[in-house]
């Protein structure tokens, strides 16, 4: 059986994301004929056609879509391996915590520094897009995540739950209501992936027979706020996020009939780090939301 070449996988992912060999070649800084040869070689090694190519378009085949789903976490794991080996060679002095908006890691950081004065603790804010990715690519040892997430390959420890609110433009027809039910928002344009709010998704898709406007590519809270304030849609987020980001042209209204957001500590199941286990035990004893 032929081993999968990670370089060819990187080439494949570039083409799969661009769906254009020329643009992918420019992105990879290689010649297009070289890229085409590498993709053909990968198809030969896997025994499957990955792209359906015509004069007008390049599309993924079913095999290609499956490989893309598998290749991204594999490449991230390879990058994480490289980072962790490099860190081990320098000595395990740094412990890195990723955390989502609305969560304050200060208490956990201070407690862990007191427990392990030999470690330098670093923190950085993640997004819905990369809150799990940072574990696989080695940027973080642990990540304080907001569910739902893909939990394959992870260990998860629940920390707390908090209510969710709807963010509306200040002049929105519902902005002055004391509270809302999710059905009140069924006709609204949700400015986030529908799977993040399954209660809204189920109602809205039933009413619209599966049709939905495209969601803009918004990765930060600040971007969501700008779109909400401009009247381009609504967003449903944890109450602590609303407490951190307040502005006069946006209203935060409680939604009474949806489940609270669950916050958990996540780390790679394959890691046996004593520091991770110590931090996981400590994480259950501190206050992560300082605005409650």
N, C-alpha and C positions, 0 to 999 in steps of 0.2 A: 504494500500500500504506500502510495506517494505521500510524503509529508506536505502539509499546506505551507506555502511560502508566504510569510507575513507581508513582504513587499508587494507581492502580487495582490494580496487582499487589500492593501492600501490603495493600489491602483484601481482595483475593482470598485471600492467604495467611492472613490472620486468620480468615476464614470457613472455609477449608480445615482449619485446625488446630483450630478450635473445633467445626466442624460444627454450628453454631448461629448464626443471624444476630443474635439478640438479644445473646448473649454477645460475639460479635465486635464488634458496635456499641459495647458498653460498653468493651471493650478499646481500641477506636480513638477513643473519646470523640466519637462522632458519632451522629446519630439513625438508627434502624434503616431508615426509609424511604429515607434518603439512601444508606445502604449498599446496599440492594437495587437502587436505580437504578444505582449505579455498577457493580455486578456484571452487571446486565443489559446496560449499555453495553459492558462488556468482552466479554461473550459475543457481542454484535453485531459488535464490532470484529474479533474472532478468528474469527467464523463457526462457533462451536462452543458447545454447551451444556456448562457446567462443573459444574453441580450437578443432581442429581436430587432434587427437593423434594416432600415429601408433608406431610400434617398431622402426622405422627409423627416424621419424621426428615429430615435433610439429608445426602446422600451425594455423594461425588465421582464424576463420570463418568470414563470412560477418558481423555477429553480433559482433564478436571480433574486427574486424577492426573499426567498428563504435564506439565501446566502447573506443578503444584506442584514437581515434580522440577526443572524448568528455572527457576522463579521464585526459589527460595531462593538459588542461587548468583548469579543476576543481581542481586538486591537487595543481596547481600553485596558484589558487585563495585562497585555504585554507591556504597555506603557507603565502600568502600575508596578509590575515586576521590576522594570528597569529602575524606576524611582526608588523602590524600597531596597534594592540591592545597593544602589549608590549611597543611600542613607546608611545602610548597615556598614558599608565600608568606611564611612566617616565616623560611625558611632551613633547609636540611637539616642540622640540628645533632644530631638524635636518631636513634639506630639501636636498634631494638627486637628482642629475641630471645625467642621463645616456646620453652618446653621442657617435656617430659613428666616425670612423677614418676620418681624414681630416677636422673635425669640431673643432673650438676653442671656448670653452664656457667661456673664461676669461671675456669678456665684460659683458655677461649676469650675471655671478657670482658676479662681482663687483657691477653692478647696483642693483641686488637683495639684496646684503648685505647692500647697502646704504639705500634701501627702507625698509628692515626688519632686523635691527641690532640685533633683538632678536633671529634670526635663525642662526644656524651653517650650512653653505652650503658645501655639499660634492659632488664630481664629480667622475665618473669612466667611462672608455671606454667600450663600448659594441661591439658586432659583429653582422653579418647578422643573426646568429643563435639565439641570445638572446636579440636583441634590443627591442622587444615587451615583451618577457618573463619577463624581469626585472620589468615591471609594474605589472603584474599579481602576481608574487611571492613576491612583496613588497620590492624589493631591491632598487627601484627608485620611486620617486614621479612623475617625468616627464622623458621622454626620447626623445632626438633629433634623429629622425629616418630618414632613407633613404628609400623611396618607391621603389618597391612595398612591402607592408606588408598586413597581414590579419587585417582588421580594425574593426572587430566585437568586441563590448564591449569597444571601444575606442572613445575618442574625438580627432580630428586632427586639427591642425592649421598650414597652410602653412607658411614657413619661407623664403625660397629662392630656386632657381634652379641653376644648374651649368652644363657645358658641361661634356661629358664623353670621355675618351681616351682609346686607346688600349695599353696594356703593352706587349711588345715583347722582346725576348732575343736580345742582341746587335748584334748578328750575324744572326738574322732572315732575310729572303729574303725581307721582307717588312719594316725592321727597319729604313731604310734611306729615306723612302718616307715622304714628307711634311705633307700628310694627307691620310686618307683611307676612303673608303666606307665600310659599313657592309658586303657587298657581297664579298669583298676582303678576309674576314676572315671566309667565310662559310665552308671551308675545314679544318679549324684549330680546335684543341682540346680546348674547352673553360673550364677553370679551375674554374668554379663556376656554380651554378644551372642555367639552361637555362632560367627559369622564370624570373631571374634577368635581362636578356637581351632578351626580347621577339622578338626584331627585328632580332637578330642572330638566335634565336630558330626557327622562322618561315622559314627562308631561309635554314638553315642547315638541318632541319628535312625533308624539301621537297626534297633536294638533296640526302639525305641519306635514304629516305624511312622510316624514323622513327628510324633508328639505330644510336646509339651514344655510344662512349666509356664511361666507368664509370668515375664519377668525384671523385677525391680524397677528403677525409674529411679534408678540409682546413678551419679553422675558423679565422685565423689572416692574416693581410696584409703581415706580414713577411713570413709566409708560402707560400702564393701565389707568392711572389717575388722569393723565392728560386726555386719553380717549373718553373716559367717563365724563370729565368736566366739559368736553366739547359736545356731549350729547350723542356720541356714537354708539353707546351701549351701556350695559351695566356689568358689574363684577361682584362675585360673591366670595368673600374672604374672611379669615378668622378675625375675631374682634380685636385681638392684640395688634394686628397689622393696622387697623383703623386708628388705634390709639397712637401709633407711631407716626402715621402720615395723616395729618389734619390740614385741611385747607377750606376756605370759605365757599368755594364754588362746587364742593362735593358734599353730599350728605351720606351718613352711615345709618342705615335703618335695620333693626333686628329682623331676622327671619325666624319665625316661631316653630315651623314644622319640618325642619331639616336636622339631620344628625350633626352633632358637634364635630369639629375637626380634631382628629387624633394625631398627637405628636409623639414620635418615637425616636429612640436612639438606634442607629443602624451601623453595622460594620460587616466586613467580609467574613463569611462563615469559615473560610479557609485559614484565617489568621489566628494564631495562637499567642498573640502578644499579651504578656502579663499586664502591661500598662493599659491595654484596651479593657481587659477584665476589671481592673481596678477602677477605671473611669466609669464603666458601665454600672458598677455597684454604687459608686458615688453619685451618679447622675440621678438616681431615684430619690436622693435625699435633699436636693437643692431646689430653689425656686427659679424656673426658667422664664416665667412671664412676670416681669417686674411692674407691669402696668395694671395688674388686676386689682 
